[in-house]
Amino acid sequence: MSPRRRTGLVPYLLSLPAAVWLGAFFVLPLLTILGVSLMTGNSIDGWTLTWNFSIFGDAISTYSTQFGRSFLYGGISTAVALVTMYPVAYWIAFHGGRFKSVLLFLLLLPFFVSFVIRILAWQFILADDGIILSALKDIGLVPADTHVLSTPFAVVAGLTYDALPFMLLPLYVALQRIDPAHVEAAADLYATGAARFRTVILPLSAPGIYAGIVLVAITNIGDYLSASILGGPSTTMIGNIIQTQYVNNADYPIASALALILMVTLMLAMAVYARVFGTRTLQEHIG
């Protein structure tokens, strides 16, 4: 083999471990899920591959409400997390000084605790006789029959709380990279504080905003634990349906079909993001 040909093979050889990893832990499981979704039968008599493609249409029509609710709750929690954490990330990046690392650590410290424990803690906090509602009822700020658990508010609150660090970190990285000289130049041109934020800071921090939205939306849309612990029958998300069909009902084809539909939808959303904003920005801020 000529030296030129060997040199041309170097990039492919370097990417071989990543390709093997993706093939073994992404492509192969994905093909397995696809194969299971096209089967018919039951857990007693066994399953047979019958190429039942109609299951995808049936799954969408049967659980369209849960799909819509998942995207609605995921969208609301993503927007709330963005509005909440942008000012926090802004203040730390521009005014945190030598305490930036300490402030970030303190904000992320609660998230070192298990996700399940944190959601269970919110169940106690939002309970009718919890520390918040009971106190508000005692002083008459809310009616005595006020109920928060098993409502969309409780589910969105749980989703938002869990999403805060995923939104904070990309925003902070983007804001930290802004050259203060750009902001000072805008001030020298007599731009007001609002104008400097609108024309300089916000556009330069856009990559962090987009990365945070992608991370939080993907996590929250597929979540099932918040709706399971904090919600009720009227707040069921598609993740709860997948869990129930797979674990409780042993209906593996419909569970696999729902998982594939959700995965493909999220991958299309990611493809749109990469198309509009570029894959390099996404990789920088997620990495």
N, C-alpha and C positions, 0 to 999 in steps of 0.2 A: 504494500500500500504506500502510495506516494506521501511525502510529508504534507503536501497541501491538503490531501484528502483527510489525513489524520487530524490536521488542524481544524478542518471543517466539522469533524465529528465531536470535537471538544464540547461545544455548547449542548449537544444532545446528551452526551455522557454526563455532564454536570446536572442536567435537568432530569436524568433518569431516576434518582431516588425520589424526587418529588412526584414524578409521574407514577411510580410504583405505589407510593403512599396514597395518592388520590385514587388510583385504580382499585386498591385493596379496601380502602376505608370510605370511599364515596361512591364511585361508579358501581362497584360490585353490590354493595348494600342497596343502592338505588334500583338496580336491575332486579334484585331479589324482591324488593317491595313491589315493583311493577308486576313481576310474575305472580306474587301472592294476590294482588288486587284483581287479576284476571282469572282467578280460580272460582269454582263453585263447589258446594258441599257443606259439610259440617264437621265439628271437632270429633264426633263419634265415628262416622263412616269414613272420614278422611276428605281430603280436598283434591280436586282434579282441575288441571289447567284446561279451561274451555274457551279462553280468549274472549271473556265476557266484557267487551269494551263498553257496553251499555251501563255498567256500574258507575261510570264517571258522571254521566248525565243524571242518573238516579240520585247519586250522592249530592250533586249540586242542588237539584230541585228539592230534595228532602231536607237538607240542612243549610239552605240559603240564608235563613234567619241567623243561624249561629255564625256563618261566615261574615255576614254583614255586621253583626254585633262585635265580632272580633276585630274587624278593621275599624269600626267606630270607636270602641274602647281604646284600641291601640293608637288611633289618631289623636284622640283627646288627651290621653296620658302623655303622648309624645309632645304635643303642643304645650301642655302645662309644664312638663319638665324643662322644655326650652325656655319658656318665659321665666321660670323660677331660677334656673341655674345660670342663665346668661349674665344677669347682674352680679351674681356671686363670682363667676369666673372673671368677669371684667374687673371687679374690685381687687381680686387677688393678683391678677396679672399686672395691673397698673398702679396699685396702691399697697400691695402686700409687702413690698420691700424685702428685707432679709428674712421675713417670717412666711414667705410663700410656701415653702415646703412644709412648715409646721401647720399652716392653715389647711393645706390640702390633706395632710395626714389626719387632722382632727375631723374633717368633713367625711373622709373615707373610713374612719375607724369603725363606725357602727356597722358598716357593710362587711366587716371581717366576721361577723356572726352569721351563722347558717341562715339561708334564705327562708327556710321553713319556720325557724324560730322567730324571725322578724315578722313574718306574716301572721303567725299565731299571736304575737304581741299586739299587732294591730287589731286582731279579733277581740282581745280583752279591752283595748282602748276604746273601740267603737261599740262595744256592747251596750245594751240599754242601761245597765247598772255599772258601766265603766266609769273611769275617772273623769271623762269629759262630759258625757251626756248626763250622768247623775248630778254633777256639779251645776251644769246649766239648767237642769230641771229644778234643782233645789232653789236656785235664785230666780226662777221664773222666766229665764230668757228663751226657753223653748218649751212647747207643750209637753205635758206628762206622757203623752202617747207617741212621742217622736221615736222613730225606729230607723237606724242607719244600716245595720247589717242586712245582708241579702238584698241590697239595693245597688243600682248601677254606680252610685256615688262611692260606695265602699270598695267596689271592684276597681274602679278607676283610681281611687286613692292608693290602693295597694300596688297597682301597676306603676303609678307615677313614682311612688316612694322607691320602689326597687330600681327604677330607671335612672334615678338622679346621678349616680356616679358615671354611668355610661354616657350621659349628656355632659356632665361637668368636664371630664378629662379632655375630650376633643375640643371643646370650646376654649378651655384654658390653653391648650397647646397652640391653637390658632391665634388667640389674642396675645400670647407670650411672644409669638414670632413677629408681631407688628413692630416695625422700626419706629421708635418714638419721634425720630426726625420727621417722619411723614405727618404726624399729628402736629408737631411744632410748626411745620411749614404751613399747614392749613391755618393755624392760629396767627402766624405772621401775615397771612393774607386776609386777616380780619374776619375769619369764619367764627361764628358762634359755637358754643359747646355742642348744641344740637346739630349744627351743620357739620362739625368735625366728625361727630359720631355717624351721621347719616352718609356722608360722602367719603370718609376715610376708613373709620374703624369697622363699620358694619360690612362694607364690601370685602375688606381684607380678612375679616373673620368668617366669611361665607363658607370656606371649605370646612371649618370646624362645625358650623351649623349643619351642613349637609351630612357630614360624617356622623354627628350625634343623632340626627334624625334617622339615618339608616340603622344605626346600632340599636336605638331604642325601639323603633317601629318593628323591626324584625323580632326582637325579644318579646315585646308585649303582645303582638298579634298572635303569636303561637303559644302564649302562656296559658296555663290551665290551673295553676295552684292558687292564684289570687281569687279567681272566680269560684274555685272549689271551697276555699276556706272562708272568704269574706262574702261570697255571693249566695244565690239561691237558684231555684228552677228557672226563674225569669231572667237570669243573668248568665246563663250557660254560654261558654265560648266554644269555638271549634276544637280547641285542645281538650276540653272536657269530654266532648263527643268521641274523639279519637281514643282517649283513655278508657272510656266506658265500653266502647265497642271492642276494644282489644282485650282489656283485662277482665271485665265483668261478663260481657256477652260472648266472648271468644269468636267474634265475627271478624276474622282477620282480613278478608277481602275488602269490606267496606272501610275498615280502619286504615288499611293501606291506601285505598283510593283517596280517602280524605286527606291523608298525610301527603300524598303526591300532589293533589290539587293545591294544597296550601303551599307546599314547597315550590311548585312551578310558578304560582302567583308571586311569591316573594322573590324568586329568581328573576322573573320578568321585571319586577320593580327595581331590582338591583341593576339589571341590564339597562333600564331607562336612565338610572342614575349615572352609570358609567358612560352612557352615550351623551348625556347632557353635560356632565361636570368633569368627566375624565377619570380614568382608572388610577392615575398616578396620585391624584389628590386623595382618593379613597384609601389607597394603600398607605399613604403617609400618615393619615390621621387615625386609621384603625391600628396600624402597626405601632 
